[in-house]
């Protein structure tokens, strides 16, 4: 079995606007015929990786993906289909996330 860190990008419609969501994930590649107990151990590994990620760690991972996508600039504009007929979805990804590092 193999695993890797990945980032899923998806479009969602909320608050009368389209939003591009970045969702960091751990992805498992499980070969066909793998024993059930080995699959369960691998799934528990993934659950454990996510269980220990709190806001600070999760934000660091998200920030890393944003830096890979945005590059050195403050933001980047992406188009869903690269069409210019006025019906394309265009998004701006900025380095700033919704995470707040303030703790009590």
Secondary structure, DSSP 4 states (H G I P E B T S, - for coil): -EEEEEEEEEEEEETTEEEEEEEEEEEEE--TT--HHHHHHHHHHHHHHHHT--HHHHHHHHHHHHHHHHTTSSEEEEESS---SS---EEEEES--S------
